[in-house]
Amino acid sequence: MSDPREPPLLEPPVAVSRAAPLSWRQKRLIGALAFAPVVLVAVLLTPVAIATDQGLGEVVVSALMFGGLLGLAVGFVATDRFQARQCPRCRMTGAKGAEVCAVCGYDLEHRPRFTCEVRHQVYLDPGACACGRRLRPMRPVRGIGREIRVMMLLGGGLLVFLLLTGFVLQLIDRNV
């Protein structure tokens, strides 16, 4: 079944595993980044609340709701970025923008992955699957595409529009 032109297998391929746990320093930084939008939204909404005669409770609720949602997104992205710097083979954290892992030599730029035709498991090296089939290269993983960037801009624009509409409606209601 195997192709005689392919080199013999010396050792089994390494399977993709979960990312290593984050350090306490990284967890504290993620917590601070996730809490910062709550404080920022509260500071930004305080002048609006004063201008529209709203109470402190409404500012707190709005800051927790909108700042909390933004904080969850920031925390998720920060966690993803910390884990993206880890080598999937040896789980060591490398330098930002490194093309090759300094410890094991894995290609971090292209991140080659392999699987058998039945797709039992994803491996980082060529070789044979646990089922005995030869591993084939998978398509490269795409980064953030144009569609996601457009949707983020659309969502941000919609948020600004809704906030401005609410502010204008409060001013109109106050003057009537």
C-alpha positions in Angstrom: 0.0 0.0 0.0 2.8 2.4 0.8 4.7 4.3 -1.9 8.3 3.0 -2.3 9.5 6.6 -3.0 8.5 7.8 0.4 11.1 7.7 3.2 10.6 5.1 5.9 9.0 6.3 9.1 11.5 6.8 12.0 9.2 7.9 14.8 5.4 8.4 15.0 4.1 11.9 14.2 3.1 14.3 16.9 -0.6 14.9 17.3 -2.1 18.4 17.9 -2.8 18.9 21.6 -4.4 21.5 23.7 -2.6 24.8 24.5 -0.5 25.0 27.6 -2.1 26.7 30.6 -1.5 30.4 30.9 0.8 31.8 33.6 -0.6 33.8 36.5 0.9 37.0 35.0 -1.0 36.4 31.8 -4.2 35.6 33.6 -4.0 38.8 35.6 -3.3 40.8 32.5 -6.3 39.2 30.8 -8.5 39.9 33.8 -7.4 43.6 33.8 -8.0 43.9 30.1 -11.5 42.3 30.5 -12.4 44.7 33.4 -11.1 47.9 31.8 -14.0 48.3 29.3 -16.5 48.3 32.3 -14.7 51.2 33.9 -14.2 53.0 30.5 -18.0 52.7 29.7 -18.9 54.0 33.2 -16.6 57.0 32.7 -18.0 57.7 29.3 -21.6 57.3 30.3 -21.4 59.5 33.4 -21.5 62.8 31.4 -24.4 61.4 29.3 -26.3 60.5 32.5 -25.7 63.9 34.0 -26.9 65.7 30.8 -30.0 63.6 30.6 -30.9 63.5 34.3 -30.4 59.8 34.6 -29.5 58.2 37.9 -26.4 56.5 39.1 -28.1 53.1 38.9 -28.7 53.4 35.2 -25.0 54.3 34.6 -23.9 51.2 36.7 -26.3 48.9 34.9 -25.3 50.2 31.5 -21.6 50.0 32.3 -21.9 46.4 33.5 -24.0 45.4 30.5 -22.2 47.1 27.7 -18.7 47.2 29.3 -19.1 43.6 30.4 -19.9 42.4 26.8 -17.0 44.4 25.4 -14.8 43.0 28.2 -15.7 39.5 27.4 -14.7 40.0 23.8 -11.4 41.7 24.8 -10.6 38.8 27.2 -11.4 36.2 24.6 -9.1 37.9 22.0 -6.3 38.4 24.6 -6.5 34.7 25.6 -6.4 33.7 21.9 -3.4 35.9 21.2 -1.4 34.5 24.2 -2.2 31.0 23.1 -1.3 31.8 19.4 2.3 32.5 20.5 2.6 28.9 21.8 4.2 26.3 19.7 1.7 23.5 19.0 4.4 20.8 19.1 6.3 21.6 22.3 3.9 24.1 23.9 6.6 26.7 24.6 5.8 30.4 24.3 7.9 32.0 21.6 8.7 35.5 20.6 6.0 37.6 18.9 6.2 37.1 15.1 8.6 34.2 15.3 8.6 32.1 12.1 10.2 29.0 13.6 10.0 27.6 17.2 13.3 28.2 18.9 13.0 25.0 21.0 11.8 22.3 18.5 12.1 24.0 15.1 8.4 23.7 14.1 7.4 26.1 11.2 5.2 28.6 13.1 4.6 30.7 9.9 2.9 28.1 7.8 1.8 25.7 10.6 1.7 22.5 8.6 -0.9 20.0 9.6 -1.5 16.5 8.4 -4.4 14.0 8.6 -5.4 10.7 7.1 -8.2 10.5 4.5 -10.6 9.4 7.2 -9.6 12.4 9.4 -9.2 10.5 12.6 -6.8 13.0 14.2 -4.7 16.1 13.2 -0.9 15.7 13.3 1.9 18.1 13.1 4.3 15.8 11.2 4.0 13.6 8.1 3.9 9.9 8.7 1.2 7.4 9.4 -2.0 7.7 11.3 -2.8 5.4 14.2 -5.1 3.5 11.8 -2.1 2.8 9.5 -3.0 5.2 6.7 -0.5 7.7 5.3 -1.0 11.3 6.5 -1.8 13.9 3.9 -1.2 17.6 4.2 -4.2 19.7 5.2 -5.1 23.1 3.7 -3.4 26.0 5.5 -5.5 27.7 8.2 -6.8 31.0 7.1 -6.4 34.1 9.4 -8.9 36.8 9.9 -10.5 37.3 6.6 -11.9 40.3 4.9 -15.5 39.3 5.7 -14.8 39.3 9.5 -13.2 42.7 9.3 -16.2 44.1 7.4 -18.6 42.6 10.0 -16.6 44.1 12.9 -16.7 47.5 11.2 -20.4 47.1 10.5 -21.0 46.1 14.2 -19.0 49.1 15.5 -20.9 51.5 13.2 -24.2 50.0 14.3 -23.2 50.5 18.0 -22.3 54.1 17.4 -25.6 54.7 15.5 -27.6 53.1 18.3 -25.9 55.1 21.0 -26.3 58.4 19.1 -30.0 57.6 18.4 -30.6 56.9 22.1 -28.9 60.2 23.1 -30.9 62.2 20.6 -34.2 60.6 21.7 -33.3 61.4 25.3 -32.7 65.1 24.4 -35.9 65.3 22.4 -37.9 63.7 25.3 -36.3 66.1 27.7 -37.3 69.2 25.6 -40.9 68.1 24.9 
